[in-house]
């Protein structure tokens, strides 16, 4: 099974900026990966003014319990 299928490859930081995993960064040399991920890493999520947006506590949980565990092996 692909490493991408078994790991979390993106998350968002406390300021809603895209964070890519090492699994993604290791593939930035491929044009598709660079176009769809590297180009947006560090950029904030566009949240419409009238939208509630993601709950910071949920994103913190995702970074810690899903993304963080994926990154640590």
N, CA, C and O atoms as a GROMACS GRO file, in nm:
protein
  292
    1UNK      N    1   0.084  -0.119   0.000
    1UNK     CA    2   0.000   0.000   0.000
    1UNK      C    3   0.089   0.124   0.000
    1UNK      O    4   0.194   0.125   0.063
    2UNK      N    5   0.048   0.226  -0.068
    2UNK     CA    6   0.123   0.350  -0.078
    2UNK      C    7   0.141   0.416   0.057
    2UNK      O    8   0.054   0.407   0.144
    3UNK      N    9   0.256   0.481   0.075
    3UNK     CA   10   0.281   0.556   0.198
    3UNK      C   11   0.175   0.665   0.215
    3UNK      O   12   0.134   0.694   0.327
    4UNK      N   13   0.130   0.724   0.104
    4UNK     CA   14   0.028   0.829   0.112
    4UNK      C   15  -0.105   0.773   0.162
    4UNK      O   16  -0.180   0.844   0.228
    5UNK      N   17  -0.133   0.649   0.130
    5UNK     CA   18  -0.260   0.590   0.172
    5UNK      C   19  -0.260   0.554   0.320
    5UNK      O   20  -0.367   0.535   0.378
    6UNK      N   21  -0.143   0.545   0.380
    6UNK     CA   22  -0.136   0.504   0.520
    6UNK      C   23  -0.089   0.614   0.613
    6UNK      O   24  -0.066   0.589   0.731
    7UNK      N   25  -0.073   0.735   0.561
    7UNK     CA   26  -0.027   0.844   0.646
    7UNK      C   27  -0.104   0.972   0.617
    7UNK      O   28  -0.167   0.986   0.512
    8UNK      N   29  -0.096   1.062   0.710
    8UNK     CA   30  -0.159   1.192   0.693
    8UNK      C   31  -0.058   1.281   0.620
    8UNK      O   32   0.055   1.295   0.667
    9UNK      N   33  -0.096   1.339   0.510
    9UNK     CA   34   0.001   1.413   0.431
    9UNK      C   35  -0.010   1.565   0.444
    9UNK      O   36   0.086   1.635   0.411
   10UNK      N   37  -0.123   1.617   0.491
   10UNK     CA   38  -0.135   1.761   0.513
   10UNK      C   39  -0.211   1.789   0.641
   10UNK      O   40  -0.285   1.705   0.692
   11UNK      N   41  -0.190   1.910   0.691
   11UNK     CA   42  -0.267   1.963   0.802
   11UNK      C   43  -0.262   2.114   0.790
   11UNK      O   44  -0.205   2.167   0.694
   12UNK      N   45  -0.319   2.184   0.885
   12UNK     CA   46  -0.314   2.330   0.890
   12UNK      C   47  -0.266   2.372   1.027
   12UNK      O   48  -0.305   2.313   1.128
   13UNK      N   49  -0.181   2.476   1.032
   13UNK     CA   50  -0.129   2.524   1.160
   13UNK      C   51  -0.232   2.612   1.230
   13UNK      O   52  -0.345   2.626   1.182
   14UNK      N   53  -0.194   2.669   1.343
   14UNK     CA   54  -0.287   2.750   1.423
   14UNK      C   55  -0.333   2.876   1.350
   14UNK      O   56  -0.432   2.938   1.389
   15UNK      N   57  -0.261   2.915   1.245
   15UNK     CA   58  -0.299   3.032   1.166
   15UNK      C   59  -0.362   2.992   1.032
   15UNK      O   60  -0.370   3.072   0.939
   16UNK      N   61  -0.407   2.865   1.025
   16UNK     CA   62  -0.475   2.809   0.909
   16UNK      C   63  -0.387   2.803   0.784
   16UNK      O   64  -0.438   2.806   0.672
   17UNK      N   65  -0.254   2.794   0.803
   17UNK     CA   66  -0.162   2.780   0.690
   17UNK      C   67  -0.138   2.631   0.663
   17UNK      O   68  -0.130   2.550   0.755
   18UNK      N   69  -0.127   2.598   0.534
   18UNK     CA   70  -0.105   2.460   0.494
   18UNK      C   71   0.032   2.412   0.539
   18UNK      O   72   0.133   2.480   0.521
   19UNK      N   73   0.034   2.293   0.599
   19UNK     CA   74   0.158   2.226   0.641
   19UNK      C   75   0.161   2.091   0.571
   19UNK      O   76   0.066   2.013   0.581
   20UNK      N   77   0.269   2.064   0.500
   20UNK     CA   78   0.284   1.937   0.428
   20UNK      C   79   0.376   1.843   0.505
   20UNK      O   80   0.472   1.886   0.569
   21UNK      N   81   0.347   1.716   0.496
   21UNK     CA   82   0.428   1.615   0.564
   21UNK      C   83   0.559   1.591   0.490
   21UNK      O   84   0.577   1.634   0.376
   22UNK      N   85   0.649   1.522   0.556
   22UNK     CA   86   0.775   1.483   0.493
   22UNK      C   87   0.747   1.395   0.372
   22UNK      O   88   0.819   1.404   0.272
   23UNK      N   89   0.646   1.311   0.379
   23UNK     CA   90   0.611   1.224   0.266
   23UNK      C   91   0.580   1.306   0.142
   23UNK      O   92   0.617   1.267   0.031
   24UNK      N   93   0.514   1.419   0.159
   24UNK     CA   94   0.486   1.508   0.046
   24UNK      C   95   0.613   1.580   0.003
   24UNK      O   96   0.645   1.586  -0.115
   25UNK      N   97   0.685   1.637   0.101
   25UNK     CA   98   0.805   1.714   0.069
   25UNK      C   99   0.910   1.631  -0.004
   25UNK      O  100   0.983   1.683  -0.088
   26UNK      N  101   0.917   1.504   0.027
   26UNK     CA  102   1.012   1.415  -0.041
   26UNK      C  103   0.981   1.399  -0.189
   26UNK      O  104   1.064   1.349  -0.265
   27UNK      N  105   0.863   1.442  -0.231
   27UNK     CA  106   0.822   1.426  -0.371
   27UNK      C  107   0.805   1.561  -0.444
   27UNK      O  108   0.745   1.565  -0.552
   28UNK      N  109   0.856   1.669  -0.386
   28UNK     CA  110   0.844   1.800  -0.449
   28UNK      C  111   0.915   1.808  -0.584
   28UNK      O  112   0.884   1.896  -0.664
   29UNK      N  113   1.008   1.719  -0.611
   29UNK     CA  114   1.077   1.720  -0.741
   29UNK      C  115   0.983   1.684  -0.855
   29UNK      O  116   1.008   1.720  -0.971
   30UNK      N  117   0.874   1.615  -0.824
   30UNK     CA  118   0.776   1.579  -0.927
   30UNK      C  119   0.687   1.701  -0.954
   30UNK      O  120   0.632   1.759  -0.860
   31UNK      N  121   0.671   1.739  -1.080
   31UNK     CA  122   0.593   1.858  -1.113
   31UNK      C  123   0.453   1.862  -1.052
   31UNK      O  124   0.408   1.967  -1.005
   32UNK      N  125   0.384   1.750  -1.052
   32UNK     CA  126   0.249   1.746  -0.996
   32UNK      C  127   0.250   1.777  -0.847
   32UNK      O  128   0.165   1.851  -0.798
   33UNK      N  129   0.345   1.721  -0.775
   33UNK     CA  130   0.353   1.746  -0.631
   33UNK      C  131   0.388   1.891  -0.604
   33UNK      O  132   0.331   1.954  -0.514
   34UNK      N  133   0.481   1.944  -0.680
   34UNK     CA  134   0.519   2.084  -0.662
   34UNK      C  135   0.402   2.176  -0.693
   34UNK      O  136   0.377   2.274  -0.622
   35UNK      N  137   0.330   2.145  -0.799
   35UNK     CA  138   0.217   2.228  -0.840
   35UNK      C  139   0.104   2.227  -0.738
   35UNK      O  140   0.044   2.331  -0.711
   36UNK      N  141   0.074   2.111  -0.682
   36UNK     CA  142  -0.042   2.099  -0.596
   36UNK      C  143  -0.014   2.112  -0.446
   36UNK      O  144  -0.107   2.131  -0.368
   37UNK      N  145   0.111   2.101  -0.407
   37UNK     CA  146   0.141   2.109  -0.264
   37UNK      C  147   0.246   2.214  -0.231
   37UNK      O  148   0.219   2.304  -0.151
   38UNK      N  149   0.364   2.206  -0.292
   38UNK     CA  150   0.471   2.300  -0.260
   38UNK      C  151   0.427   2.444  -0.285
   38UNK      O  152   0.461   2.533  -0.208
   39UNK      N  153   0.354   2.466  -0.391
   39UNK     CA  154   0.309   2.601  -0.426
   39UNK      C  155   0.218   2.661  -0.318
   39UNK      O  156   0.208   2.783  -0.307
   40UNK      N  157   0.153   2.577  -0.240
   40UNK     CA  158   0.057   2.625  -0.141
   40UNK      C  159   0.104   2.610   0.004
   40UNK      O  160   0.040   2.663   0.095
   41UNK      N  161   0.214   2.539   0.024
   41UNK     CA  162   0.261   2.520   0.162
   41UNK      C  163   0.290   2.656   0.225
   41UNK      O  164   0.356   2.741   0.165
   42UNK      N  165   0.242   2.674   0.347
   42UNK     CA  166   0.260   2.800   0.419
   42UNK      C  167   0.157   2.906   0.387
   42UNK      O  168   0.153   3.010   0.451
   43UNK      N  169   0.072   2.879   0.288
   43UNK     CA  170  -0.032   2.974   0.251
   43UNK      C  171  -0.156   2.950   0.337
   43UNK      O  172  -0.188   2.836   0.370
   44UNK      N  173  -0.224   3.056   0.375
   44UNK     CA  174  -0.343   3.039   0.459
   44UNK      C  175  -0.462   2.983   0.381
   44UNK      O  176  -0.479   3.008   0.262
   45UNK      N  177  -0.543   2.909   0.452
   45UNK     CA  178  -0.668   2.857   0.399
   45UNK      C  179  -0.761   2.976   0.373
   45UNK      O  180  -0.776   3.063   0.458
   46UNK      N  181  -0.822   2.979   0.257
   46UNK     CA  182  -0.915   3.088   0.224
   46UNK      C  183  -1.051   3.054   0.283
   46UNK      O  184  -1.119   2.963   0.237
   47UNK      N  185  -1.089   3.128   0.385
   47UNK     CA  186  -1.217   3.105   0.453
   47UNK      C  187  -1.308   3.223   0.421
   47UNK      O  188  -1.275   3.337   0.453
   48UNK      N  189  -1.422   3.197   0.359
   48UNK     CA  190  -1.515   3.307   0.328
   48UNK      C  191  -1.553   3.384   0.455
   48UNK      O  192  -1.565   3.326   0.563
   49UNK      N  193  -1.571   3.513   0.440
   49UNK     CA  194  -1.601   3.601   0.554
   49UNK      C  195  -1.726   3.556   0.630
   49UNK      O  196  -1.733   3.572   0.752
   50UNK      N  197  -1.823   3.501   0.561
   50UNK     CA  198  -1.948   3.462   0.627
   50UNK      C  199  -1.946   3.316   0.674
   50UNK      O  200  -2.049   3.265   0.719
   51UNK      N  201  -1.832   3.249   0.665
   51UNK     CA  202  -1.822   3.109   0.708
   51UNK      C  203  -1.761   3.102   0.849
   51UNK      O  204  -1.683   3.188   0.889
   52UNK      N  205  -1.799   2.999   0.921
   52UNK     CA  206  -1.746   2.981   1.056
   52UNK      C  207  -1.600   2.936   1.053
   52UNK      O  208  -1.524   2.967   1.144
   53UNK      N  209  -1.562   2.863   0.949
   53UNK     CA  210  -1.425   2.812   0.941
   53UNK      C  211  -1.404   2.695   1.034
   53UNK      O  212  -1.491   2.661   1.115
   54UNK      N  213  -1.288   2.632   1.024
   54UNK     CA  214  -1.260   2.516   1.109
   54UNK      C  215  -1.238   2.560   1.254
   54UNK      O  216  -1.186   2.669   1.280
   55UNK      N  217  -1.276   2.475   1.346
   55UNK     CA  218  -1.256   2.505   1.487
   55UNK      C  219  -1.108   2.483   1.522
   55UNK      O  220  -1.054   2.375   1.495
   56UNK      N  221  -1.043   2.582   1.582
   56UNK     CA  222  -0.902   2.568   1.616
   56UNK      C  223  -0.872   2.445   1.701
   56UNK      O  224  -0.768   2.382   1.684
   57UNK      N  225  -0.961   2.409   1.790
   57UNK     CA  226  -0.939   2.291   1.875
   57UNK      C  227  -0.937   2.163   1.792
   57UNK      O  228  -0.861   2.071   1.821
   58UNK      N  229  -1.019   2.157   1.689
   58UNK     CA  230  -1.022   2.038   1.603
   58UNK      C  231  -0.894   2.028   1.520
   58UNK      O  232  -0.839   1.919   1.502
   59UNK      N  233  -0.846   2.142   1.471
   59UNK     CA  234  -0.721   2.141   1.396
   59UNK      C  235  -0.603   2.105   1.486
   59UNK      O  236  -0.513   2.032   1.444
   60UNK      N  237  -0.603   2.154   1.609
   60UNK     CA  238  -0.496   2.120   1.703
   60UNK      C  239  -0.497   1.970   1.731
   60UNK      O  240  -0.391   1.908   1.735
   61UNK      N  241  -0.615   1.913   1.749
   61UNK     CA  242  -0.626   1.768   1.770
   61UNK      C  243  -0.572   1.694   1.648
   61UNK      O  244  -0.496   1.598   1.663
   62UNK      N  245  -0.609   1.738   1.529
   62UNK     CA  246  -0.562   1.672   1.406
   62UNK      C  247  -0.410   1.679   1.395
   62UNK      O  248  -0.346   1.580   1.362
   63UNK      N  249  -0.352   1.796   1.423
   63UNK     CA  250  -0.206   1.809   1.416
   63UNK      C  251  -0.138   1.715   1.515
   63UNK      O  252  -0.037   1.652   1.482
   64UNK      N  253  -0.192   1.705   1.634
   64UNK     CA  254  -0.131   1.624   1.740
   64UNK      C  255  -0.157   1.475   1.721
   64UNK      O  256  -0.064   1.395   1.727
   65UNK      N  257  -0.283   1.437   1.699
   65UNK     CA  258  -0.322   1.296   1.702
   65UNK      C  259  -0.313   1.225   1.567
   65UNK      O  260  -0.301   1.103   1.563
   66UNK      N  261  -0.319   1.298   1.458
   66UNK     CA  262  -0.317   1.236   1.326
   66UNK      C  263  -0.187   1.271   1.253
   66UNK      O  264  -0.107   1.183   1.222
   67UNK      N  265  -0.167   1.398   1.227
   67UNK     CA  266  -0.049   1.442   1.153
   67UNK      C  267   0.078   1.414   1.232
   67UNK      O  268   0.174   1.360   1.177
   68UNK      N  269   0.081   1.450   1.359
   68UNK     CA  270   0.200   1.431   1.442
   68UNK      C  271   0.241   1.286   1.454
   68UNK      O  272   0.360   1.254   1.448
   69UNK      N  273   0.145   1.198   1.472
   69UNK     CA  274   0.174   1.055   1.483
   69UNK      C  275   0.221   1.000   1.350
   69UNK      O  276   0.305   0.909   1.346
   70UNK      N  277   0.169   1.053   1.241
   70UNK     CA  278   0.211   1.010   1.109
   70UNK      C  279   0.355   1.050   1.083
   70UNK      O  280   0.433   0.973   1.027
   71UNK      N  281   0.390   1.170   1.125
   71UNK     CA  282   0.525   1.223   1.104
   71UNK      C  283   0.629   1.153   1.190
   71UNK      O  284   0.745   1.141   1.150
   72UNK      N  285   0.589   1.106   1.307
   72UNK     CA  286   0.685   1.044   1.399
   72UNK      C  287   0.708   0.896   1.368
   72UNK      O  288   0.791   0.831   1.431
   73UNK      N  289   0.634   0.844   1.274
   73UNK     CA  290   0.657   0.705   1.233
   73UNK      C  291   0.547   0.618   1.275
   73UNK      O  292   0.550   0.498   1.248
   0.00000   0.00000   0.00000
